[in-house]
Amino acid sequence: MTTVTEQTITLHRPKAPVAAVPKAERWSVDAIEALFQLPFPELLYRAQTVHREHFDPTRVEFATLLSVKTGGCPEDCGYCPQSAKYDTDVKASKLMELEEVLFAARRAKDAGATRFCMGAAWREPKDRDIEKVAELVRGVKDLGMETCATLGMLNEGHAEQLRDAGLDYYNHNLDTAPDFYGDIITTRDYQERLDTLARVRGAGVKVCSGGIVGMGETHRQRAGLIAELANLAPYPESVPINNLVRVEGTPLADQAPLDPFEFVRTIAVARITMPKARVRLSAGRQQMGEAIQALCFLAGANSIFYGDKLLTTGNPDTEADVQLLQRLGMGPAQQPPGKT
């Protein structure tokens, strides 16, 4: 006789699939090059649509850039008149004193600037240099302005010192695409630039990083620069786009001017690929004329360097900027938005 035994069978529900963590959008060079190739009206429409999702399209941030230590730089950046390797009109100077910098910062604030950027022509600052710049940062911060510095490559601990002094942004441009970089600069490599940006991010300081167009790069290399910036994790809060200013005595002095519509395209592509960034219309504005600047605003530029000088090269004066914006029905962003 067979004995039947009962067994309890437990049914296990299959585990719910683990939700994939969404990754930041990656932009291929091919995809960015395709944006550059869009018909001009279509590209500007897309850029303006993205711009309106994150910003008031009628407001422009005013930032002022002061060279607090000019010339004598040992780097060989082919576009830069501050390099000691080139015979230009720029004379080397020592780091400015605190009161000189604060005088310039007060003037900038009175003129409507909300961010004050300090640039020093160093390959990389020494510890004693960082201590002095930290004092400048504290002074400007006490005026109620956003602070930014561009001092070259940073070593370990430097970004933290600047952060503790009140630095909001650190600027370190990638300049161009990786495969064109060696044609412009040989005294440092691309990875060193990326390492500095990583140190800045690691310290909790916001990143300001962009590049220069019109240096002889190909169309695809221009797309490569934007891809490098857009694929940083996260992408920079501020993205200055510079149009090469050709300076006598530098290797790029005789470079052919970039088609101005290509510059506008670069602004638009930066806006589309980095939608929440402040896209800054930077060097080269004096050579553009008002109509091209207006197209840049339409393409998504919403920040300008404001003042009569950019480090060592000319810039439209403040009154001209105010008048242009008024004619366009635009105005300054009086305070930094919370969306960046």
Secondary structure, DSSP 8 states (H G I E B T S, - for coil): ----------------------------HHHHHHHHTS-HHHHHHHHHHHHHHHS-TTEEEEEEEEEEE-S-B----TT-TTBTTS--S--------HHHHHHHHHHHHHTT--EEEEEE--SS--HHHHHHHHHHHHHHHTTT-EEEEE-S---TTHHHHHHHHT--EEE---BS-HHHHHHH--SS-HHHHHHHHHHHHHTT-EEE--EEE-SS--HHHHHHHHHHHHTSSS--SEEEEEE----TTSTTTT-----HHHHHHHHHHHHHHSTTSEEEE-TTHHHH-HHHHHHHHHTT--EEE-SSEETTEE---HHHHHHHHHHTT-EE-SS--TT-
